[in-house]
Amino acid sequence: MRVKQPGSADGGFGMNDSESSFALLAGRAALRLWPDLPRDVQEQLFETAVPHDDQVRHDLAVFLHDRHPRTAHPQKPTALA
């Protein structure tokens, strides 16, 4: 049985040990595959992972951009060529 836990990372429902283990495995797999996933799939995973927590969204975005430079947004030009 799952008990609602507002503000938790799993969408508000507590996970049992098996669910937590499977979620961890799936998350690790997603991180390993991240650079090979199409951009729209990356965006869907990101939005599903952290839909309401701005700080966690920021932290995850920084982590992903640092770990997988291909997903980083291009740098803004600093001067005219």
N, C-alpha and C positions, 0 to 999 in steps of 0.2 A: 504494500500500500504506500502511496506517495502522499506526503503532506505538503500543502501549500506553504511556501516560505517566501514572502514578498521580498523582492530585491535580490534574490539569489541568481547566480550566473546561469542556472539551468532553466530559466523562464518562469521561475516562481514555484517549482515543484522540487521537493527534496528527492534525491536519487538514492536507491539502495546501493549496496556495494557492487553488485554485478553491473548495474547501469553506469555507475561511476567509472568502473574499469573499462567498460566498452566505450564510453564517451572519451576517456583519455586515449584509448587506442585509436579511435576515429579521428580525434584531434591531431594526434601525432602523425597519422597518415596524411591528413590534409596539409599539415605543415611541410611534409616531405614532398608532396605533389604540387604544392602551391605554385612554383614558377612555371609548371607545365600546364596549369589549368587555364582555360580561356578567361579573359578579363571579366566577362559577365558572370561566370561561375564564381570567380574570386569575390566579386562584389556581392553576390547572393550569400555566400558563406559568411562574409564579413558582416553584412546587415543582419543575418540570422544570429550570429554569435553575440553581438552587442547592440541591440536595437534601441536601448533607452539610457545607456550610461555613457555620458560624454567623456568622462575621464578614461574609462576602460577603452572606449572607441579610439581615443587619441593614443593611448599606450599601445594598443594592438596595432594600429596603423604604423606607428614609429617602429615597432618590433618587426613587422612584415617588410617595411621599406628598407630597414637596415640589413635584414637577413636576406632579402631577395631584391636587389637593386632594380631588376627588370620591372618590378611593379611600382617603382617610384615615379612620381610625376616629373616631367622634364624640368630642369632648372630654368628660372626666368632669366632672360638676357639682362646683363648689367649695363651694357653700353651699346650704342648703335654701331654697326659694322662699317 
